[in-house]
Amino acid sequence: MLNEINKLMIALNNYDFEIYCHSISVSYIACRIAYHLGLQDKDISIITNAALLHDIGKVKIDKSILSKKEQLTGREWSIIKRHPESGVVMLKPYSWAKELLVLILYHHERWDGKGYFGVEANDIPLGARIIAVADAFDAMRTSRPYKKGKAWDESLSEIEKNSGMQFDPYLTERLIRLAYLIF
């Protein structure tokens, strides 16, 4: 399993170094959240690995779309929104990835149901909710060609502001409360 994950991460690194670094960061943040929630080691491992591979489907997207500085067109946005499904298709042949697939598929779901597939609240698997908040926190902090990264406290404020809409309120509260311990 680890050898296969390493090969996938090498492929991701070769495709786009920023996505690779983001994936490692999201995995670390998700692992720390899961650990501080007191989840079992097996669940922490599943969440950590799913977070590591949450954007693997982006290797199927033309780099000109991913690095575009201007606003995406509707067509380009619909292509981007397919990356969770592409990741699931890529990982499905691996028996070890079975428990990761639903977390990867649903990592862009929102607490209010306005995510990619319309799954909401507790119907979103806990691991996917953890990855979602970790993904958003890292994305806010990171500068991209189209935006400057936010400060640490600004990012936490943004997460808190979106509690109950984009993010699970319990996870948001835990993240805010444990932020200094986690990071």
C-alpha positions as CSV (number, residue, x, y, z in Angstrom):
1,M,0.0,0.0,0.0
2,L,2.6,2.6,1.0
3,N,4.7,1.8,-2.1
4,E,1.6,2.4,-4.3
5,I,0.7,5.7,-2.4
6,N,4.3,6.8,-2.9
7,K,4.1,6.2,-6.6
8,L,0.9,8.1,-6.8
9,M,2.4,11.0,-4.9
10,I,5.5,11.0,-7.2
11,A,3.1,11.2,-10.1
12,L,1.3,14.1,-8.5
13,N,4.6,15.8,-7.7
14,N,5.7,15.4,-11.4
15,Y,2.4,16.8,-12.5
16,D,2.2,19.8,-10.2
17,F,4.4,20.6,-7.3
18,E,1.9,23.0,-5.7
19,I,-0.9,20.4,-5.6
20,Y,1.6,17.9,-4.2
21,C,2.6,20.3,-1.4
22,H,-1.0,21.1,-0.7
23,S,-1.9,17.4,-0.5
24,I,0.9,16.8,2.1
25,S,-0.2,19.8,4.1
26,V,-3.9,18.8,4.0
27,S,-3.0,15.3,5.1
28,Y,-1.0,16.6,8.0
29,I,-3.8,19.0,9.1
30,A,-6.5,16.3,8.7
31,C,-4.4,13.8,10.7
32,R,-3.9,16.3,13.6
33,I,-7.7,17.1,13.7
34,A,-8.6,13.4,13.6
35,Y,-6.0,12.7,16.4
36,H,-7.3,15.5,18.6
37,L,-10.9,14.3,18.1
38,G,-9.8,11.0,19.7
39,L,-10.5,8.8,16.7
40,Q,-9.1,5.3,16.5
41,D,-5.7,4.8,14.9
42,K,-7.3,2.9,11.9
43,D,-9.7,5.8,11.2
44,I,-6.9,8.4,11.6
45,S,-4.8,6.4,9.0
46,I,-7.8,6.2,6.6
47,I,-8.4,10.0,6.9
48,T,-4.7,10.8,6.6
49,N,-4.3,8.7,3.4
50,A,-7.5,10.0,1.9
51,A,-6.4,13.6,2.6
52,L,-3.0,12.8,1.0
53,L,-4.8,11.6,-2.2
54,H,-7.8,13.9,-2.1
55,D,-6.7,15.9,-5.2
56,I,-5.1,13.0,-7.2
57,G,-7.9,13.4,-9.8
58,K,-6.5,16.8,-10.7
59,V,-3.8,15.0,-12.8
60,K,-6.6,14.5,-15.3
61,I,-7.2,18.2,-15.7
62,D,-5.3,20.3,-18.2
63,K,-2.7,22.4,-16.4
64,S,-3.8,25.5,-18.2
65,I,-7.1,25.4,-16.3
66,L,-5.5,24.7,-12.9
67,S,-3.0,27.6,-13.3
68,K,-5.4,30.1,-14.9
69,K,-5.1,33.6,-13.3
70,E,-8.4,34.8,-14.6
71,Q,-11.9,33.7,-13.5
72,L,-12.8,30.2,-14.7
73,T,-15.5,29.8,-17.3
74,G,-18.5,27.7,-16.5
75,R,-17.1,24.9,-18.6
76,E,-13.7,25.1,-16.9
77,W,-15.3,25.1,-13.4
78,S,-17.3,22.0,-14.3
79,I,-14.1,20.2,-15.3
80,I,-12.5,21.2,-12.0
81,K,-15.5,19.9,-10.1
82,R,-15.0,16.4,-11.6
83,H,-11.6,15.9,-9.9
84,P,-13.1,14.0,-6.9
85,E,-14.8,11.5,-9.3
86,S,-11.6,11.2,-11.4
87,G,-9.6,10.5,-8.2
88,V,-12.1,7.7,-7.3
89,V,-11.8,6.2,-10.7
90,M,-8.0,6.2,-10.5
91,L,-8.0,4.6,-7.0
92,K,-10.8,2.1,-7.5
93,P,-8.5,-0.7,-8.8
94,Y,-6.5,-0.6,-5.5
95,S,-8.0,-2.9,-2.9
96,W,-6.4,-0.9,-0.1
97,A,-8.1,2.3,-1.3
98,K,-11.7,1.1,-0.8
99,E,-12.2,2.9,2.5
100,L,-10.7,6.1,1.1
101,L,-12.9,6.5,-1.9
102,V,-16.0,8.0,-0.2
103,L,-13.9,10.5,1.7
104,I,-12.2,11.6,-1.5
105,L,-15.5,11.7,-3.4
106,Y,-17.2,13.9,-0.8
107,H,-14.3,16.2,0.3
108,H,-16.0,19.2,-1.4
109,E,-19.4,18.6,0.2
110,R,-20.8,21.4,2.4
111,W,-22.6,21.2,5.7
112,D,-25.5,23.1,4.1
113,G,-25.8,20.7,1.2
114,K,-24.4,23.2,-1.4
115,G,-21.4,21.1,-2.3
116,Y,-20.5,19.2,-5.5
117,F,-23.1,16.4,-4.9
118,G,-25.6,18.0,-2.5
119,V,-24.8,15.7,0.4
120,E,-25.3,17.6,3.7
121,A,-24.6,17.7,7.4
122,N,-24.1,14.3,9.1
123,D,-24.7,12.5,5.8
124,I,-21.2,13.6,4.8
125,P,-18.8,11.0,6.3
126,L,-16.8,12.5,9.2
127,G,-13.5,11.9,7.4
128,A,-14.7,13.9,4.4
129,R,-15.8,16.7,6.7
130,I,-12.4,16.7,8.3
131,I,-10.6,16.8,4.9
132,A,-12.9,19.6,3.8
133,V,-12.0,21.9,6.7
134,A,-8.3,21.0,6.4
135,D,-8.3,21.6,2.6
136,A,-10.0,24.9,3.0
137,F,-7.7,26.1,5.8
138,D,-4.6,25.2,3.7
139,A,-6.0,26.7,0.5
140,M,-6.8,30.0,2.3
141,R,-3.2,30.1,3.7
142,T,-1.6,29.4,0.3
143,S,-0.9,32.0,-2.3
144,R,-1.9,31.1,-5.8
145,P,-1.5,32.8,-9.2
146,Y,-5.0,34.2,-8.8
147,K,-4.9,35.2,-5.0
148,K,-2.6,36.0,-2.1
149,G,-2.6,33.7,0.8
150,K,-4.3,34.8,4.1
151,A,-2.7,35.1,7.5
152,W,-3.2,32.2,9.9
153,D,-5.7,34.0,12.1
154,E,-7.6,35.4,9.1
155,S,-8.0,31.8,7.8
156,L,-9.3,30.6,11.1
157,S,-11.8,33.5,11.2
158,E,-13.0,32.6,7.7
159,I,-13.5,29.0,8.7
160,E,-15.4,30.2,11.8
161,K,-17.5,32.5,9.7
162,N,-18.5,29.6,7.5
163,S,-19.4,27.3,10.3
164,G,-22.8,25.7,9.8
165,M,-22.8,26.6,6.2
166,Q,-19.7,25.2,4.5
167,F,-18.2,23.4,7.5
168,D,-19.4,21.1,10.3
169,P,-20.0,23.4,13.3
170,Y,-18.5,20.9,15.7
171,L,-15.3,20.4,13.7
172,T,-15.0,24.2,13.2
173,E,-15.3,24.7,17.0
174,R,-12.7,22.0,17.6
175,L,-10.3,23.4,15.0
176,I,-10.5,26.9,16.4
177,R,-10.1,25.6,20.0
178,L,-7.2,23.3,19.2
179,A,-5.6,25.4,16.5
180,Y,-2.6,26.3,18.6
181,L,-2.1,22.6,19.6
182,I,-2.7,21.2,16.2
183,F,-0.4,23.4,14.2
